[in-house]
Amino acid sequence: MIVSFDTLVLRLGRYSYSLYSGMKKLLVLGWMILVLMGRLQACSIVYYIDSATGKIYVANNEDYFLNVKPYIRIEPAGQNSYARLWYGWKDFAQGGINAEGLFFDGATTPDEPEVPGYHKPKGNLGDEILAQCKNVEEAVAYLEKKKVALTNGHLMFGDKYGHAVVVEWVDKEQKIISIKNGLLLAINFLLTDTGKGGYPCPRYSAMEAEAIRLKESSDSVGLKQVGNIAARAVQVPAKDAKGKDVGTLYSTFIDISDMKFKLVYKLDNRNITSLDLKQEFANNKGRTIELHGQ
């Protein structure tokens, strides 16, 4: 379902795009994409608790090759599984949320050595976690049960109870970073060892600065304001070292407290998907929403 998105205005320094019903325009004033040695620095995630209301919001930018064909998949509840929504491509969930209010997403990080006794994700791990786990603790325990060690990225889990963590592996040891002061950010460097590469990161610094400004202000908080945090890290389309088109493939915005979901495809306000998750999860039939055909 494509709708106008008149409540969200995303601004990023000299690059901005405004989403207005009736206006529908994309403003690109010039922002250089951050590419390190020809490699796209992929993905950024924010989990935010509004201290005034206790409401929880998450936002994510998926940065990747722009020729892939992403989609949203919604799975109904089963006898032994939770209803869930995930987004990604090729039968692999890049992120998502389930009916219990458990959210996850991930971001690439510098490569780490493989961990003896563990393996990289197999199959559609994200879908499995959303199907089987209702909170952060269960999600982390599921990784251990399955002996999964992601050594070229880290995972963020957050739930409706205000619990959120980032799970990463450094020098063959699992590290868990918990939320502090109602805020947790993740991008493309290892949070527990910034010397491994990708740090300092201007995109992370910009996100952090906006998050702190919002925390210290008297502004009301909603998807628009949390979206503005994530907007500091979007990457406009550009060519990589091999001439391939790269940039922000889509951005997602989720109100976990009220179970509302929005996705902006390729930074284009003409391609917005808006869903009421309570309604979607009440359905007994699954469905796929193709993004690339919009």
N, C-alpha and C positions, 0 to 999 in steps of 0.2 A: 504494500500500500504506500503510494507516494503522496506525501502531503507537504504543505508549506510548513516552514519551520520559523515562525515569526518570533519565537522566544529566545533564540540562540544567536548571539553575535560573537563571532570569534575574531580576535585581533592579534596580530603578531608583528610587533615593531613596524617596519616599513612594508611588510606583507600583511594584507588583511582581506578577509572576505566577510560580507554581511549577508545574513539570511533574512529576508523580509518577504512575507506573503504579498504578492502583487508586484514587487520590484524585481525579484529574481535576477540578481546581477552578481557577477564574480569580479572582484577588484584585485588585480595583481599589480602591486606597486614596486615589486622588485625585492626579492630576498634570495640570497645565494644559498643553494643547497649545500649541505655539509657532507662532503664525500672525502673519506680518508684513504689515500692511496688507491682510489678507484673503487672502494668498497662502500656501498650505502650503509650508513649507520642506522640500523633498523629498529623502529618501534619505541614507544614511550607510553608510560602508564601512570595514572594518578588515582589514588583512593583517598577520599576526603570525607571527614565527618564534620558537619556543621555544629559548632559548639552551642549555638543558640537553640537549635531545634532537635539536635540529635540525629537528623536525617543523614543518610549516607549516599554518596555519589561516586561513580567511577567514570573514567574516560581513558581512551586509548587511541593512539595513532598507529596504524599498521603500514609501515614503510617497506616497499618491496618493488619488484619488477611490475610495471604497469600493464603488461600484456597477459597476466594470469587472469583466470576467470573465477573470482570469488563468489560466494553465495552465503546465505543464512539458512541454517537447517534447524527446524523445530521438531523435537521428538516428544510424543505424548508420554505420560506416565505409564509404567508397566507394573506388573505384579511385584517386581523387585527392583524397580528403577524409578527415579524422579523424572518428572517432565523437565525439559531443558531446551535452551537455545544456544547454538554455537555458530560462529562465523569462521570461514576459512576457505580452503579449496582442496581439491583432490582427496576428498574423504578424510581430511585432517583438520581438527579444530584448532584454530589459532587463539581463540578466546571464547568466553561465553558465560552464561549464568543459568542456574536452575531454579525450580519453583521454591526451593528452600532458601533462596537468597545467597547461594554460594557463587562467587564470581572467580574467574581466573583469566590470566593473560600472561604473555611472556615477551621477552626481549632478548636479542642476541647479545653476547658478551665475548670477550677474547677467549680463544680456545684454551681449555684446561686438559690435563692428561686424563685418560680413562681411569675409572675407579675399579679396582679388583673386586669381583663379586657383584658388581652392578652393571647395568647396560643402559644405553640410550633409549628414549621412548620408542615403543613398538606399537603398530596399529594406530588407532585413534584414541590416544591416551586421554586427551582432554574430554572427549565425550564420555569415556569410562568414568572419569572422576566426577563429572557432573551427574551422571546416572546413579552413582553409588554413594556419594558423600554429601552430607548436609551442612557441614561447616568447615572452617579452616583446619581444625585439629584432625578431622577425619581425612581431609585431602592430603595433609602432610603424612599421615599414617599410611595412606594408600600408596604413596610414592615408596615408602619403606617396604611395605608388603610386597610390592611388585619389583623391588630392587632397581628403581630407576634413578639414574644420576645424569642430569642434563649438564654436559661439560662444555657446551658452546652457547649457553644462554642461562637466564634465570627466570623463575616463575613467580608471579604474584598471585596469592589467594586472598580473598576478602569475603566477609559474610555480612549478613544483616544484623549481627550482634555487635558489630564494631571491632571485630578481630580481623587483622590483616597482617600478612607476612610476605617476605620475599625469600625464596629458597634458592640458594646457589651453592656451587661446589668450588672450593679453592684448595689447590694442592691436595686433592683427593679427600678432602674433609668437607662434610656438609655444613653450611652456614645458614642460619635462619635469622633474618632481620625483621623485627616486629615494629608495628606502627607506633609512632610517638606523637603526642599532642594532636591526635586526630588527622595525621597526614602521613602518607607513604608514597614515595615516588620511585620509579624504576626506569632506567634507560639502558644504555649500551656499555656501561662499565660495571665491574664487579664492586658492589657496595662495600664489601669487607676487605678489598685489596685493590685500591684505585691505581696502584703502581703497575698492574697487569696491562694497562692500556686503555685508551678511550677517555682518559681523564687528564685535565679538566675538560668538561663538556659544556659549551655555551648553551646548548638546548636545555640541558638539565638545570643549569644556573638560572636561565630565564623562567623555567617552570617553577623552580623553588622560590624565586623572588616574587612571582605573582601569587603563589600560594601563601607565602608569608604576609604579603600585602593584604590579601583577602582575610586572613586570620586576624590581622590587627585592625581591620577596618570595621565599620558598623554596617557595611553593605549586607543586604539580604542575600542569601545563598540559594542557588538552584543549579540546574544543568547549564544555564547560560554562564554563570560565574565559574563553575568548575571546568566547563568547556574552554573558558578563556585561559585556564592554566595549561591544559593540553595543547591549546593553539600555539603556545610559544615554541612547540617542538615540531610542528608540521614541516614537511619538506615538499616544496613545489617541484613539479616535473622537471627533469633534467636528463642529460645523457651521462651514463657512467663511462668508465675508461674503455669499455668495449662497444660503446655506441648504443647500448640498450636504454630504453626509457625507464627511469626509476623515480620514486617519489612516494608520497602518502597515498596508498591505495584506497584506504577508507579510514574514517574516524568513527569511534563508537562512544555513546554517552548513555549511561544507565543510572537511573534513580532507583537504587536498591530498595529504599524504604517504601516507595509507592509503586515499584515494579513497572517503570516506564523505560522504553528503549528507543534510541534514535541512532541511525547510522547515516553518515554523509559519505558518499562515494566519490573518490577522486577530487575532494575539495570543491565539489560542485553542488550548489544549493538547489539545482534542478533535479538532482538525484539523491533524494532523502527518503529513507524508510523509517516509519514511525510505528511502534507497536505497543499495545497494552499487554504486558506480559501475563497479567492475571487472566485475561481473556484467552490468550494464546495457550497457556498451560492448562486451561480448563477443557480444551478441545481433546477429543480422543483420537484424532488423526494427525499424523505428522505432515509437514509440508516443507518445500524448499523455495526460497525466494532468491532468484537469480539477480545479481547486481549488475553484471556486465552488459545486460540487455536493456538497461534502463536508459 
